[in-house]
Amino acid sequence: MTSPVPTTHTDAAGPAAPAGTAGGERRGRRSYTLVTGCVLAGLIAAVALVSLFWLPYAADDTSGGRLASPGAGHPLGTDKLGRDLLTQLMTGSRIAFEAGLGSVLIAAALGGTLGVLAAFAQGWLDDTVSAFLDILIAFPTLLLAMLIVAARSATLGSAVLAIGLAQSAVVARLTRILVKRVLAQDYITAARTSGTSWPRIVAGHVLPNIWPTLVVNLALQFGLAVLAEAGLSYLGLGAPPPNASWGRMLQEAQATFTTAPAGALAPGILLVLLVIGVNLVADGLRDTLDPATRGRRA
C-alpha cells in the first residue's frame, strides 16, 4: 500500500518573509541614514579643521586676478576681488561650524537650565512661564540679531549670541515638557517618598530620561543655526570681512552669477549638504537613542 503523497500548498503571494526581515530592513535604513549624515557632515567638518592649520592663500589675498577661471593656482577660480574661492570656502566651513556649535552650546546651557527650573513651576507661575517661552519663540531671530548688533557690533560672536538666545527658548520649552512628563512617573513619587532630594532625582532620573530627545533636537538646532548665520551674514550682520562666511559669499557673488556662477553655487551647495547631513544625523540619532521610537519602528 502506497502512502499518500503530501500536498504542497503555495501561497499566491509567494513565500512568507521571515519575521525579523522587516525589522532588519528598517534598522538597515536607519543605519544608512545615520552613516550618510555622518559622512556628509564629517567631510565638511574635516575641511573646517584643516582650515584652522592650513589655507591655500591668506583670507585677504587679492593677487589672483578678478574672476579668474579655475586653474592650477586656483582650483575653483577667484571672486570679483581676486580672492581664492577654495580659501573662502574652507574658511566658510569653519565659520559655519563655529556658529552652529556656539549657538547650540548657548541654547543647551541656557535653555536646558530654564526648562528644568520651569518644569517645577505650578499654577499661575507655570502658565506665566509657558506664555513667556512662547513669546520668546515667536520673537524673530533677525530682529534679535539687529538689537544685539546695535548694542555691540556686526561680528560672528554677536550673530552666535543672537541665534543661541533665540534657540534657547525652543530648547527650554522642550526641556520643560520632557521634565514634567518624567516627574509624573510613579518611580519619581517613590524616590521622593524614600527621601531622595530633588537635585539627586534630577541628576539620577530626569536627565538620563530626557537627554536622547534633547540631543536629537540640538542636532536639528545646529542645522538651523548654520542657516541663520548664513542669512545674517548675507545681510551684513555676521562675520565681517575678510572672514568668508558662506552667506557673505552668496551676497557678494550674486552680481557676477551669470559670468562666474561658481562663486554662488559652491557655497550654496556646501550649505545645503551640511544642513542635509546634520538633519540625517538627527534622524538617525532619533531612531537609535529614543526607545519609544525604536520600539515603534522595529
C-alpha positions in Angstrom: 0.0 0.0 0.0 1.5 3.3 -1.1 1.4 6.2 1.3 -0.4 9.3 0.0 1.9 11.9 -1.4 1.8 15.1 0.8 0.2 18.0 -0.9 2.2 21.2 -1.0 0.2 24.4 -0.7 1.7 27.5 -2.3 0.6 31.0 -1.2 -0.4 33.1 -4.2 1.5 36.0 -2.7 4.7 34.0 -2.5 6.6 32.6 0.4 6.3 34.5 3.7 9.3 36.5 4.7 11.0 35.7 8.0 9.6 37.6 10.9 12.8 39.6 11.6 13.3 40.6 7.9 11.1 43.7 8.0 12.7 44.9 11.3 16.1 44.2 9.9 15.4 46.2 6.8 14.2 49.2 8.9 17.2 49.0 11.1 19.4 48.9 8.0 17.7 52.0 6.6 18.1 53.8 9.9 21.8 52.9 10.0 22.2 54.1 6.4 20.6 57.4 7.3 22.9 57.9 10.2 26.0 56.9 8.3 25.1 59.1 5.3 24.6 62.1 7.6 27.9 61.5 9.4 29.8 61.2 6.1 28.3 64.5 4.7 28.7 66.5 7.9 32.1 64.8 8.7 33.7 65.7 5.4 32.8 69.3 5.8 33.9 69.2 9.5 37.3 67.8 8.3 37.6 70.7 5.9 36.8 73.1 8.8 39.5 71.5 10.9 42.1 71.7 8.1 41.3 75.4 7.7 42.5 76.0 11.3 46.0 75.0 10.3 46.3 75.5 6.6 44.8 77.6 3.8 45.9 77.8 0.2 46.0 81.6 0.4 45.5 84.3 3.0 41.9 85.4 3.5 42.6 88.9 2.2 45.0 87.9 -0.6 43.7 89.5 -3.9 46.6 88.6 -6.1 44.6 86.0 -8.1 43.1 88.4 -10.6 39.4 89.3 -10.9 37.1 86.4 -11.7 39.9 84.1 -12.8 38.9 80.7 -14.2 39.8 77.5 -12.3 43.4 76.6 -12.8 46.5 75.2 -11.2 47.0 78.1 -8.9 43.3 78.5 -8.1 41.4 75.2 -8.4 38.0 76.9 -8.1 38.9 80.2 -9.5 38.7 83.6 -7.8 35.9 86.1 -6.9 35.4 89.6 -8.1 38.1 90.9 -5.8 40.7 88.3 -6.8 40.4 86.2 -3.7 40.8 82.4 -4.0 37.4 80.7 -3.8 38.8 77.5 -2.3 40.3 79.5 0.6 37.0 81.3 1.1 35.0 78.0 1.1 37.3 76.4 3.7 37.1 79.5 5.9 33.3 79.5 5.5 33.1 75.9 6.7 35.0 76.8 9.8 32.7 79.8 10.4 29.6 77.6 9.8 30.7 75.1 12.5 31.7 77.8 14.9 28.2 79.4 14.5 26.4 76.1 14.8 28.3 74.7 17.8 28.4 78.1 19.6 24.7 78.6 19.2 23.8 75.1 20.3 26.0 75.4 23.4 24.3 78.6 24.4 20.9 77.1 23.7 21.7 73.9 25.6 23.1 75.7 28.7 20.5 78.4 29.0 17.5 76.6 27.6 18.2 73.4 29.4 18.6 75.2 32.8 15.5 77.3 32.3 13.5 74.3 31.1 14.3 72.2 34.2 13.5 75.1 36.5 10.3 75.8 34.7 9.2 72.2 35.0 8.8 72.6 38.8 6.5 75.7 38.4 2.9 75.2 39.3 -0.4 77.1 38.8 -0.2 80.6 37.6 3.6 80.6 37.6 3.5 77.6 35.2 1.1 79.5 32.9 3.3 82.6 33.0 6.5 80.7 32.2 4.7 78.9 29.3 3.5 82.2 27.9 6.9 83.8 28.3 8.6 81.0 26.4 6.0 81.2 23.6 6.7 84.9 23.2 10.5 84.3 23.0 9.9 81.6 20.4 7.8 84.0 18.3 10.4 86.7 18.6 12.2 86.9 15.2 15.9 85.9 15.3 16.8 88.5 12.8 15.3 91.3 14.9 17.1 90.0 17.9 20.3 89.9 16.0 19.8 93.5 14.9 19.3 94.6 18.5 22.4 92.8 19.7 24.5 94.1 16.7 23.3 97.6 17.6 24.4 97.1 21.2 27.7 95.5 20.2 28.9 95.3 16.6 28.5 93.1 13.5 30.7 90.2 14.4 30.4 86.4 14.4 30.1 86.5 18.2 27.1 88.8 18.0 25.4 86.5 15.5 26.1 83.4 17.6 24.8 85.1 20.7 21.6 86.2 18.9 21.0 82.7 17.4 21.8 81.0 20.7 19.4 83.2 22.7 16.6 82.6 20.1 17.1 78.8 20.1 17.3 78.7 23.9 13.6 79.4 24.2 12.8 76.3 21.9 15.1 74.1 24.0 13.6 75.4 27.2 10.1 74.7 26.2 11.0 71.1 25.0 13.0 70.5 28.2 10.1 71.7 30.4 7.7 69.3 28.6 10.1 66.4 28.9 10.9 67.0 32.6 7.2 67.4 33.5 6.5 64.1 31.8 9.2 62.3 33.8 8.2 64.0 37.1 4.7 62.5 36.7 6.0 58.9 36.7 5.4 56.6 39.7 9.1 56.0 40.3 9.7 59.7 40.9 7.0 59.6 43.6 8.7 56.5 45.1 12.0 58.3 45.1 10.6 61.3 46.8 8.9 59.1 49.4 12.2 57.4 50.1 13.7 60.8 50.9 15.7 61.4 47.8 16.4 65.1 47.2 15.3 66.9 44.1 18.9 67.5 42.8 19.6 63.8 43.0 16.3 63.0 41.3 17.1 65.4 38.5 20.6 64.0 38.1 19.7 60.4 38.5 16.3 60.1 37.0 15.3 63.1 35.0 18.4 63.9 32.9 19.0 60.2 31.9 15.5 60.0 30.5 15.4 63.3 28.6 18.9 63.5 27.1 18.2 61.3 24.0 15.3 63.6 22.8 17.4 66.7 23.7 20.4 65.5 21.7 18.2 65.0 18.6 16.7 68.4 19.0 20.0 70.1 19.5 21.3 68.4 16.3 18.4 69.9 14.4 19.1 73.3 16.1 22.7 73.1 14.8 21.4 73.0 11.2 19.0 75.8 11.8 21.8 77.8 13.4 24.0 77.3 10.3 21.2 78.6 8.1 20.6 81.5 10.4 24.2 82.6 10.4 24.3 82.4 6.6 21.2 84.6 6.4 22.6 87.1 8.9 26.0 87.2 7.0 24.1 87.7 3.7 22.5 90.8 5.3 25.9 92.0 6.7 25.1 91.1 10.3 27.5 88.2 10.6 31.3 87.9 10.5 32.8 91.0 8.9 35.4 90.8 6.0 37.9 89.3 5.4 36.0 86.4 7.1 34.4 84.5 4.3 31.1 83.3 5.6 29.1 81.3 3.1 26.2 83.8 3.4 28.5 86.7 2.6 30.0 84.8 -0.3 26.5 84.3 -1.7 25.7 88.0 -1.3 29.0 89.1 -3.0 28.6 86.6 -5.9 25.0 87.4 -6.9 26.1 90.3 -9.1 28.5 88.1 -11.1 26.4 84.9 -11.1 26.0 84.8 -14.9 29.7 85.3 -15.7 31.1 83.3 -12.7 28.5 81.0 -11.2 30.9 79.0 -9.1 31.2 81.9 -6.6 27.5 81.4 -5.7 27.0 77.7 -6.5 29.8 76.4 -4.4 28.9 78.0 -1.0 25.2 77.3 -1.7 25.9 73.6 -2.4 28.1 73.2 0.7 25.5 74.9 2.9 22.7 72.6 1.6 24.9 69.5 2.1 25.9 70.4 5.6 22.3 71.0 6.7 21.1 67.8 5.0 23.9 65.9 6.7 23.1 67.3 10.1 19.4 66.5 9.6 20.2 63.0 8.6 22.3 62.6 11.7 19.5 63.9 13.8 17.1 61.5 12.1 19.4 58.5 12.8 20.0 59.6 16.4 16.3 59.8 17.0 15.8 56.2 15.9 18.9 55.0 17.7 18.5 56.8 21.0 14.8 57.1 21.5 13.5 53.8 23.0 9.8 54.6 22.2 10.6 55.5 18.5 12.9 52.5 18.2 10.3 50.1 19.5 7.6 51.5 17.4 9.6 51.4 14.2 11.2 48.0 14.7 
